[in-house]
Amino acid sequence: MTGSIDDQLSSLSSSQQSVTWRSPSNIAIVKYWGKHGVQLPRNPSVSFTLDAAHTDTTVSFVEKVSKDDEISIDFYFEGAPNEAFANKIAKFLEGLHSEFSFLRDYEFKIESSNSFPHSSGIASSASAMSALALCLCSIEKILTGWPTDSTDFLNKASHIARLGSGSAARSVYPDVAIWGAHEAIDDSTDLQAIPFDNQLHEAFKGYHDDILIVSADEKSVSSRAGHALMEGNPYAPVRYEQANRNMIATLEALKTGDILKFGKILEEEAMTLHALMMCSDPSYILMKAGTLAVIEKVRAFREETYLPLYFTLDAGPNVHLLYPDEVADQIWPFIERELVPHCVGGKVIRDRIGAGPRLLD
């Protein structure tokens, strides 16, 4: 469904018994790594909302015949029952009873599918948990009439998504989202993400993010475990100071259209993230040989051509290649010729900065 979030929400009917949201992944420019409390970040982060890398989630609900205190769900991933995911979702929903009073009064069927490999370092939890949060907030609106406007709706969806996956808090907003308290950023909070609100320079509109699938295998160390290992990392305090500095520099670059400064921070943040993994106890490496080969080729290409092609990584081996739309015709042939051979089955997700989640018919 197209139109503003307010228009989409107005289409919800009190008679419907299912709701479907498509929610995108996001790619962090300044990374959040390390958390405390209930899914609270040790440092603020800022991300591009993507478009093609997304999760579609449908939640169907029917009132229970006999009331009990159990959360009742059937969960299907890619069309098949998935008990492991179902157990995680059930545990997540158990913790949300104070947020959604209706959870124990209905039986739920949750069907979810991704446009990209899950658990391979493309923030699948961000798209999945934000899609689920949007569905739950929609059901609340169907049953109670609240939230009454898009601001309240997205604020709550971001908050609920964060409880499931920290980075998911950012996926409910279009273009650029900020998550985490910073004294120099108005309205920033650890509790939910906030939108960048029409401050993005034209230079970044339509920005490309081609995601090279170097490996589609599940990661050897989950992001949850990686965050926990930051508690004993000797470089953690310095990292948090660096992230706070990079937040201000990044937001300034996004406002002014400074692509060179943006690219420098983008790559610095990616390498810092993976250096922190290597300095953890126990240490671990998520990059693959193909990851390093791509990075070296990108740097050599940029030095030779002066074209603004930059890379970043999430907590995994797959490489995000970011560049302006105006140079796409010059950059894509290089990617196709030199970098795609490093991908599993030649798999590339040609993505770009996106307009945020949307309610599906």
Stockholm file with secondary structure:
# STOCKHOLM 1.0

chainA/1-361         MTGSIDDQLSSLSSSQQSVTWRSPSNIAIVKYWGKHGVQLPRNPSVSFTLDAAHTDTTVSFVEKVSKDDEISIDFYFEGAPNEAFANKIAKFLEGLHSEFSFLRDYEFKIESSNSFPHSSGIASSASAMSALALCLCSIEKILTGWPTDSTDFLNKASHIARLGSGSAARSVYPDVAIWGAHEAIDDSTDLQAIPFDNQLHEAFKGYHDDILIVSADEKSVSSRAGHALMEGNPYAPVRYEQANRNMIATLEALKTGDILKFGKILEEEAMTLHALMMCSDPSYILMKAGTLAVIEKVRAFREETYLPLYFTLDAGPNVHLLYPDEVADQIWPFIERELVPHCVGGKVIRDRIGAGPRLLD
#=GR chainA/1-361 SS CCSCHHHHHHTCCTTCCEEEEEEEEEEEEECCCCEETTTEESSCEEEEEEEEEEEEEEEEEEECSSCCSCCEEEEEETTEECHHHHHHHHHHHHTTTTTCTTTTTEEEEEEEEESSCTTSSSCHHHHHHHHHHHHHHHHHHHHHCCCCSHHHHHHHHHHHHHHHCGGGGGTTSSSEEEESCCTTSTTCCSSSEEECCSCCCGGGTTCEEEEECSCCSCCSSCHHHHHHHGGGCTTHHHHHHHHHHHHHHHHHHHHHTCHHHHHHHHHHHHHHHHHHHHTSSSCCCCCCHHHHHHHHHHHHHHHHHCCCCEEEECSSSCEEEEECGGGHHHHHHHIIIIIGGGSGGGCEEEEECCCCCEEEC
#=GC SS_cons         CCSCHHHHHHTCCTTCCEEEEEEEEEEEEECCCCEETTTEESSCEEEEEEEEEEEEEEEEEEECSSCCSCCEEEEEETTEECHHHHHHHHHHHHTTTTTCTTTTTEEEEEEEEESSCTTSSSCHHHHHHHHHHHHHHHHHHHHHCCCCSHHHHHHHHHHHHHHHCGGGGGTTSSSEEEESCCTTSTTCCSSSEEECCSCCCGGGTTCEEEEECSCCSCCSSCHHHHHHHGGGCTTHHHHHHHHHHHHHHHHHHHHHTCHHHHHHHHHHHHHHHHHHHHTSSSCCCCCCHHHHHHHHHHHHHHHHHCCCCEEEECSSSCEEEEECGGGHHHHHHHIIIIIGGGSGGGCEEEEECCCCCEEEC
//
